[in-house]
Amino acid sequence: MYRLLIVDDEIHAAHGIEIGINWANLGISNVYVAYNIRQAMEIFFNHAIDLMICDIEMPQGNGLELLAWVKEHYASTETLFLTCHADFDYAKQALQLGSFDYLLKPVRYKELESVVMKAIEKVKAEREADKFTETLKHYYELWSKHHPLLVERFWFDLIHHAVSLHPEQILEMIQTRNIPYHPNSQFVPILIAIHEWSKEITNRERKILEYALRNAAEHSFQLDGVQGLTLQLSERHFIALFPAGHPLLDHPSTSLIQELSTYISNCETYFYSKLSCYVGIRTDMREIHHAVEDLIRLDTDNVAKSKQVYRIDEPAILPKAVALPNVSHWLELLKQGAKLPLISEIHHYLEDLKQGESSAIQLQEFFHDFMQMVYHVLQLKGLQAHRIFTESMSPVQVANATRSISALKEWSSQIIDRAAQFIRSVEESQSVIDRVRRFIKENIKQDLSRDDISEHVFLSPDYLSRLFKKETGISLNDYMIEERFKYAKELLISTDMPISSIAAAIGYTNFSHFSKMFKRVTNMNPLEFRKKCKNG
């Protein structure tokens, strides 16, 4: 809720604003009234004011002076001027001081209400931005002070099997690194997997929030960082290690699951992340790497659901059978350019996969069948896939697309949209030919090749040549020659450039060859053509 302050030396005017609008409907819980600057300052001292509606001309100081004081001491407060004075200098000063708006009396309540709503939206947005900044700042300070510990290195070596897992070797590591464990200690690993971030964040913000997730896990699960701790395995995976005697493990089906569910919910609210947690079984230290690998495999195969708690010792749920996609029908839809029906059918199929407890393997199979269908249609249309999907098919993009069903739905829609766009451009062949002609004309001074032109219109060179000959009755190479010599004739007529320079201007470094080609096109050599045109 928000707090509003009305400042006006006219008592009736202030009272009219106070009762004329249903402030509660705007999310304003408290409305304060002041009749001069001194009273307004006292209210600021005692209450947090989010929005101020203020007159300008008042005794004991005007509203512009009050605004300057507010901006200095309470910068987050938004100010709206409501005055009888239509003075440009007043309005200019108000805007320079940072007022939200400047309205003239008398004002209709509907208009005032609309402006107040916009001001509140700005206050709300600034609050959320400040909250996010403060969260980052808090965890950045903790993160910057954090240093690797020997106990973390010990666990990394065990989990990644970087050292011998023989009991004697583990005992030696414990003793030499002064790790406070018994060689026979047991732990329960819990994998924390980040499925996605719910807002756009920078790489730096992501690193800070990753640390925040880890820090929050240690606090939520009462892990002291030694006897129990969290480790970051990758950008997506954390592991929380619970010692066997941890109180939350007494009733893993109740208290632990409840704590993990609460942690997942809080992380979505405060750290903009959607997580799932995977609970392992009690494990000896020398077997911890196998236990962690099993949990990661469980997460890799979870492509449908997030914000869940899973236990590895629960009976496996067999995937429901989902019919293979009707790729032949999809292929025909794409050939016809029926983009929306095709996307709808693909999304429907992926939703069926989601309901059928689909696996990562099924997503990979769908991905390859889907791309085979797209590549086949592009080949039929003479389009080159690598020129269309350069960014969409990068290893990172493909890995992200096949991570979950929701990601695959979004990615497949983008692929279909882009493919349909270029298929449509091919079928509108005249527009393609026009683009080719325009490109040749604009780059006539360049040493253009057939590959340069085909790349410009995203077609294969052979397909473009066939299409151009079909639509114009002349080969692409002959057309380029005609255009070059048309430009040469223009230069011969309109300029005094040396003929050798004109030859070079259209890409001929051999003057003799230029003259022969020119005569073949015009039945005259360049010098004869120039003399005839200038004399006749």
C-alpha positions in Angstrom: 0.0 0.0 0.0 1.1 3.6 -0.6 0.9 6.9 1.4 -0.3 10.2 -0.1 0.3 13.8 1.2 -1.8 16.7 0.0 -0.3 20.1 0.5 -2.5 23.2 -0.2 -3.1 26.4 1.8 -6.7 26.4 0.6 -8.5 24.2 3.2 -11.5 23.5 1.0 -9.4 22.6 -2.0 -7.3 20.2 0.1 -10.4 18.7 1.6 -12.0 18.3 -1.8 -9.1 16.3 -3.1 -9.0 14.2 0.1 -12.6 13.1 -0.2 -13.2 13.4 -3.9 -11.3 10.2 -4.9 -11.6 6.7 -3.6 -7.9 6.4 -2.7 -8.2 2.8 -1.5 -9.0 1.7 -5.0 -5.7 3.1 -6.1 -3.8 1.2 -3.4 -3.4 4.2 -1.2 -3.9 3.3 2.5 -3.1 6.7 4.2 -3.9 10.2 3.1 -2.3 13.1 5.0 -3.1 16.8 4.6 -0.8 19.8 5.2 -1.7 23.5 4.7 1.8 24.9 4.5 5.4 23.8 4.1 6.2 23.5 7.8 3.3 21.0 8.3 4.3 19.1 5.2 7.9 18.7 6.5 6.6 17.4 9.9 4.5 14.8 8.1 7.6 13.7 6.1 9.5 13.4 9.4 6.9 11.0 10.8 5.7 9.1 7.8 7.0 7.5 4.7 5.3 9.4 1.8 5.2 7.8 -1.6 3.3 10.5 -3.5 2.7 14.3 -2.9 0.0 16.4 -4.5 1.1 20.0 -4.0 0.0 23.6 -4.7 2.7 26.1 -5.7 1.7 29.5 -4.3 1.4 29.2 -0.5 2.3 31.3 2.5 5.6 30.5 4.3 7.3 29.2 1.1 6.0 27.9 -2.2 5.6 24.4 -3.5 8.8 24.5 -5.7 10.9 25.1 -2.5 9.1 22.2 -0.9 9.8 19.9 -3.9 13.5 20.9 -3.8 13.6 19.9 -0.1 11.8 16.6 -0.7 14.1 15.6 -3.6 17.1 16.3 -1.3 15.8 14.3 1.7 13.2 11.9 0.3 14.2 11.3 -3.3 11.8 8.3 -3.8 8.7 10.4 -3.3 6.9 11.4 -6.5 5.4 14.9 -6.7 2.4 16.1 -8.7 1.7 19.9 -8.8 -1.9 21.1 -8.8 -2.1 24.8 -9.2 -4.1 27.8 -10.5 -1.0 29.3 -12.1 -0.5 28.5 -15.8 2.9 30.1 -15.6 5.5 28.6 -18.0 8.4 29.4 -15.7 6.7 27.6 -12.8 6.1 24.5 -15.0 9.7 24.6 -16.3 11.1 24.8 -12.8 8.8 22.0 -11.7 10.0 19.7 -14.4 13.6 20.6 -13.8 13.2 19.7 -10.1 11.8 16.3 -11.1 8.0 16.7 -10.6 5.9 13.9 -12.1 3.3 16.1 -13.7 1.9 19.7 -13.6 -1.9 20.1 -13.6 -4.0 23.2 -13.5 -7.0 23.9 -11.2 -9.8 23.1 -11.5 -9.1 19.5 -12.4 -11.5 16.8 -13.0 -11.2 13.9 -10.5 -11.0 11.4 -13.3 -8.1 13.2 -14.8 -6.4 13.5 -11.4 -7.0 9.8 -10.7 -5.5 8.8 -14.0 -2.3 10.8 -13.3 -2.0 9.5 -9.8 -2.3 5.9 -11.1 0.6 6.5 -13.4 2.6 8.0 -10.6 1.9 5.0 -8.4 3.0 2.6 -11.2 6.3 4.5 -11.4 6.7 4.3 -7.6 5.9 0.5 -7.7 8.4 -0.1 -10.6 11.1 1.9 -8.7 10.5 -0.1 -5.5 10.9 -3.4 -7.4 14.1 -2.2 -9.0 15.4 -1.0 -5.7 14.5 -4.4 -4.1 16.3 -6.2 -6.9 19.4 -4.0 -6.5 19.5 -4.4 -2.8 19.2 -8.1 -3.1 22.1 -8.2 -5.5 24.1 -5.8 -3.3 23.6 -7.9 -0.2 24.6 -11.1 -1.8 27.4 -9.5 -3.8 29.0 -8.4 -0.5 28.7 -11.9 0.9 29.9 -13.4 -2.4 32.9 -11.1 -2.6 34.0 -12.1 0.9 33.6 -15.8 0.2 36.8 -17.8 -0.3 37.3 -21.4 -1.3 37.6 -23.7 1.7 39.6 -26.9 2.0 36.4 -28.8 2.9 34.9 -27.7 -0.5 38.0 -28.8 -2.4 37.7 -32.1 -0.6 34.2 -32.7 -1.8 34.9 -31.5 -5.3 37.7 -34.1 -5.5 35.4 -36.8 -4.3 32.4 -35.9 -6.5 34.5 -35.5 -9.7 36.5 -38.6 -8.9 39.7 -36.5 -9.1 41.4 -38.6 -6.4 41.6 -42.2 -5.3 38.5 -43.3 -3.5 40.2 -46.0 -1.5 39.3 -45.7 2.2 43.0 -45.2 3.1 43.4 -42.4 0.6 40.2 -40.7 1.9 41.5 -41.0 5.4 44.8 -39.4 4.4 43.0 -36.5 2.7 40.9 -36.0 5.9 44.0 -35.9 8.1 46.3 -33.8 5.8 43.6 -31.2 5.1 42.3 -31.2 8.6 38.7 -32.1 7.4 36.4 -32.7 10.4 34.9 -36.0 9.2 35.2 -39.6 10.1 36.1 -41.9 7.1 32.9 -43.8 7.6 30.6 -40.7 7.7 27.5 -40.8 5.6 25.7 -38.0 3.8 22.5 -37.5 1.9 23.1 -35.6 -1.4 20.3 -33.3 -2.7 20.6 -31.9 -6.2 19.3 -28.4 -6.7 18.7 -27.8 -10.4 18.0 -24.4 -12.0 15.5 -24.9 -14.8 15.2 -21.2 -15.9 15.4 -17.6 -14.7 12.1 -15.8 -14.6 13.6 -12.5 -15.8 16.4 -11.3 -18.1 19.6 -11.0 -16.1 23.2 -10.1 -17.0 26.0 -12.6 -16.6 27.2 -10.8 -13.5 23.8 -10.8 -11.9 23.4 -14.5 -12.7 26.7 -15.3 -10.8 25.5 -13.2 -7.8 22.1 -14.9 -7.8 23.7 -18.3 -8.0 25.6 -17.5 -4.9 22.4 -16.3 -3.3 20.7 -19.6 -4.0 23.5 -21.5 -2.4 23.6 -19.2 0.6 19.9 -19.4 1.0 20.0 -23.2 0.9 22.6 -23.4 3.7 20.5 -21.1 5.8 17.2 -22.8 5.0 18.5 -26.3 5.6 20.7 -25.4 8.6 23.9 -26.4 7.0 27.0 -24.9 8.7 29.3 -25.0 5.7 31.4 -27.9 7.1 29.3 -30.7 8.6 26.8 -29.9 6.0 27.3 -27.6 3.0 26.3 -26.7 -0.6 28.6 -26.9 -3.7 28.1 -25.4 -7.1 28.7 -28.0 -9.8 27.8 -26.0 -12.9 25.6 -23.0 -13.9 22.5 -25.2 -13.5 23.4 -27.6 -10.7 24.1 -27.3 -7.0 24.6 -30.1 -4.5 23.5 -29.9 -0.9 25.2 -32.4 1.4 23.3 -33.3 4.5 25.2 -35.3 7.3 23.4 -38.5 8.2 22.4 -37.2 11.6 20.8 -34.0 10.3 17.4 -33.3 12.0 15.6 -32.8 8.7 16.4 -36.4 7.8 14.5 -38.0 10.7 11.3 -37.8 8.6 12.4 -37.3 5.0 8.9 -37.8 3.7 7.6 -34.8 5.7 9.9 -32.2 7.2 12.6 -32.4 4.5 10.2 -32.4 1.6 8.3 -29.5 3.2 11.5 -27.5 3.6 12.6 -28.2 0.1 9.2 -27.1 -1.3 9.4 -23.9 0.7 12.9 -23.3 -0.5 11.8 -23.8 -4.1 8.9 -21.3 -3.7 11.1 -18.7 -1.9 13.8 -18.9 -4.6 11.2 -18.2 -7.3 9.9 -15.2 -5.3 13.1 -13.6 -4.2 15.8 -14.9 -6.6 13.8 -15.1 -9.9 14.6 -18.8 -10.4 12.6 -21.9 -11.1 14.1 -24.9 -9.4 13.6 -28.6 -8.8 15.2 -30.6 -6.0 16.3 -34.3 -6.2 16.8 -36.2 -3.0 19.4 -38.9 -3.0 19.9 -41.8 -0.6 22.3 -42.1 2.4 25.8 -42.6 0.9 29.4 -43.2 2.0 31.9 -40.6 1.0 33.7 -42.9 -1.4 30.4 -43.5 -3.3 29.3 -39.9 -3.4 30.3 -39.4 -7.0 27.9 -42.2 -8.1 25.1 -40.8 -6.0 25.5 -37.3 -7.6 25.7 -38.7 -11.1 22.4 -40.6 -10.5 20.7 -37.3 -9.4 22.0 -35.4 -12.4 20.7 -38.1 -14.7 17.3 -37.9 -13.0 17.3 -34.1 -13.7 18.5 -34.5 -17.3 15.5 -36.8 -17.9 13.1 -34.3 -16.4 12.1 -32.2 -19.4 8.5 -31.5 -18.5 8.1 -30.2 -14.9 9.9 -27.7 -12.6 9.3 -26.5 -9.1 9.0 -30.1 -7.8 10.8 -32.2 -5.2 11.8 -35.7 -6.4 13.2 -38.7 -4.4 15.5 -41.1 -6.2 14.2 -44.0 -4.0 10.6 -43.5 -5.2 9.2 -46.1 -7.6 9.9 -45.0 -11.2 6.9 -43.9 -13.2 6.9 -45.5 -16.6 6.3 -42.9 -19.4 2.9 -43.1 -21.0 3.1 -44.1 -24.7 2.8 -41.1 -27.0 2.2 -41.7 -30.7 5.0 -40.7 -33.1 4.4 -37.2 -34.6 2.8 -37.1 -38.1 5.9 -35.6 -39.7 4.7 -36.2 -43.2 1.7 -34.0 -42.5 3.9 -31.4 -40.9 6.1 -31.4 -44.0 3.1 -30.7 -46.3 2.0 -27.9 -44.0 5.5 -26.3 -44.1 5.7 -26.7 -47.9 2.3 -24.9 -48.2 3.5 -22.1 -45.8 0.7 -23.0 -43.3 2.8 -21.6 -40.4 0.1 -21.2 -37.7 -1.6 -24.6 -38.2 1.8 -26.3 -38.2 2.9 -24.5 -35.0 -0.4 -25.4 -33.3 0.1 -29.1 -34.2 3.7 -29.1 -32.9 2.7 -27.5 -29.6 -0.2 -30.0 -29.2 2.2 -32.9 -29.7 4.7 -31.5 -27.2 1.9 -31.0 -24.7 1.1 -34.7 -25.1 4.7 -35.5 -24.5 4.6 -33.4 -21.3 1.5 -35.2 -20.0 3.1 -38.5 -20.9 6.0 -38.0 -18.5 8.4 -37.6 -21.4 12.1 -38.2 -21.3 15.2 -36.4 -22.6 15.7 -39.1 -25.2 12.2 -38.4 -26.6 13.0 -34.7 -26.8 16.2 -35.5 -28.7 14.3 -37.8 -31.1 11.7 -35.2 -31.7 14.4 -32.6 -32.3 16.1 -34.6 -35.0 12.9 -35.6 -36.7 11.7 -32.0 -36.7 15.0 -30.7 -38.2 15.0 -33.4 -40.8 11.5 -32.3 -41.9 12.6 -28.6 -42.0 15.8 -29.3 -43.9 13.9 -31.5 -46.5 11.4 -28.7 -47.2 14.2 -26.1 -47.5 16.1 -28.3 -49.9 13.0 -28.7 -52.1 12.7 -24.9 -52.1 16.3 -24.4 -53.0 17.1 -22.7 -49.7 20.3 -23.2 -47.8 19.7 -23.9 -44.1 23.1 -22.7 -42.8 22.3 -19.2 -44.1 18.9 -19.1 -42.5 19.6 -20.7 -39.1 23.1 -19.5 -38.3 22.2 -18.2 -34.8 19.3 -20.6 -34.0 21.4 -23.7 -34.5 24.4 -22.8 -32.4 25.4 -25.5 -29.9 24.2 -23.3 -27.0 20.9 -22.6 -28.6 20.3 -26.3 -29.4 21.3 -27.3 -25.9 18.9 -24.8 -24.4 16.1 -25.8 -26.8 16.2 -29.5 -25.9 16.5 -28.8 -22.2 12.7 -28.8 -21.6 9.4 -29.1 -23.4 8.6 -25.4 -22.8 11.9 -24.3 -24.3 11.5 -26.6 -27.3 8.0 -25.2 -28.0 9.4 -21.7 -28.1 12.4 -22.6 -30.2 10.5 -24.7 -32.7 8.1 -21.8 -33.2 11.0 -19.5 -34.0 12.4 -22.1 -36.5 9.1 -22.6 -38.3 8.5 -18.8 -38.4 11.9 -18.1 -40.0 11.7 -21.1 -42.4 8.1 -20.0 -43.5 9.4 -16.5 -44.1 12.1 -17.6 -46.5 9.9 -20.2 -48.2 7.3 -17.4 -48.9 10.0 -15.2 -50.4 11.1 -18.0 -52.8 7.5 -18.6 -53.9 7.1 -14.9 -54.6 9.8 -15.5 -57.2 9.3 -12.1 -59.0 10.2 -10.3 -55.8 13.4 -12.5 -55.5 14.3 -11.6 -59.1 13.7 -7.9 -58.4 16.0 -8.2 -55.3 18.7 -9.8 -57.5 18.4 -7.1 -60.1 18.6 -4.4 -57.5 21.6 -6.0 -55.8 23.5 -6.3 -59.1 22.7 -2.7 -60.0 23.8 -1.3 -56.6 27.0 -3.3 -56.7 27.8 -3.1 -60.4 31.3 -1.7 -59.6 32.1 -4.7 -57.5 33.5 -8.0 -58.8 30.3 -9.8 -58.1 30.1 -13.6 -58.3 27.1 -15.9 -58.5 27.8 -17.0 -54.9 27.6 -13.4 -53.7 24.2 -12.9 -55.2 22.8 -16.2 -54.0 23.9 -15.5 -50.5 22.2 -12.1 -50.6 18.8 -13.8 -51.3 19.5 -17.0 -49.1 19.2 -19.4 -52.1 21.6 -21.9 -53.4 23.6 -20.7 -56.5 22.3 -23.5 -58.7 18.6 -23.0 -57.7 19.0 -19.2 -58.2 20.4 -19.7 -61.7 17.5 -21.9 -62.7 15.0 -19.6 -61.2 16.5 -16.5 -62.8 16.6 -18.1 -66.3 13.0 -19.3 -65.9 11.6 -15.9 -64.9 13.7 -13.7 -67.2 14.6 -15.9 -70.2 18.3 -15.0 -69.8 21.0 -16.6 -67.7 22.3 -14.9 -64.6 25.8 -14.6 -66.0 24.6 -13.0 -69.2 22.4 -10.6 -67.3 25.4 -9.5 -65.2 27.5 -8.9 -68.4 24.6 -6.9 -69.9 24.4 -4.7 -66.7 28.2 -4.2 -66.6 28.3 -3.0 -70.2 25.2 -0.9 -69.8 27.1 0.9 -67.0 30.2 1.1 -69.2 28.2 2.7 -72.0 26.8 5.3 -69.6 30.4 6.2 -68.5 31.6 6.4 -72.1 28.8 8.8 -73.0 28.6 11.0 -69.8 32.3 11.2 -68.8 35.7 11.7 -70.2 37.2 8.8 -68.2 39.9 6.9 -69.9 38.6 3.7 -71.4 41.0 1.7 -69.3 39.5 3.2 -66.2 36.0 2.4 -67.3 37.1 -1.2 -67.9 38.5 -1.4 -64.4 35.3 0.2 -63.0 33.2 -2.8 -64.2 35.7 -5.4 -63.1 37.9 -5.9 -66.2 41.6 -5.6 -65.5 42.5 -6.8 -69.0 41.8 -3.9 -71.4 42.0 -6.1 -74.5 39.4 -8.5 -73.1 37.2 -5.6 -72.2 37.3 -4.3 -75.8 36.5 -7.7 -77.3 33.5 -8.2 -74.9 32.3 -4.6 -75.6 32.4 -5.1 -79.3 30.5 -8.4 -79.0 27.8 -6.6 -77.1 27.6 -3.4 -79.2 29.3 -4.3 -82.5 31.7 -1.4 -81.9 34.8 -1.0 -79.9 34.7 1.4 -76.9 36.4 4.3 -78.8 34.0 4.0 -81.8 31.0 3.9 -79.5 32.1 7.1 -77.6 32.8 9.0 -80.8 29.5 8.0 -82.4 27.4 8.9 -79.3 29.1 12.3 -78.7 29.1 13.3 -82.4 25.6 12.1 -83.2 
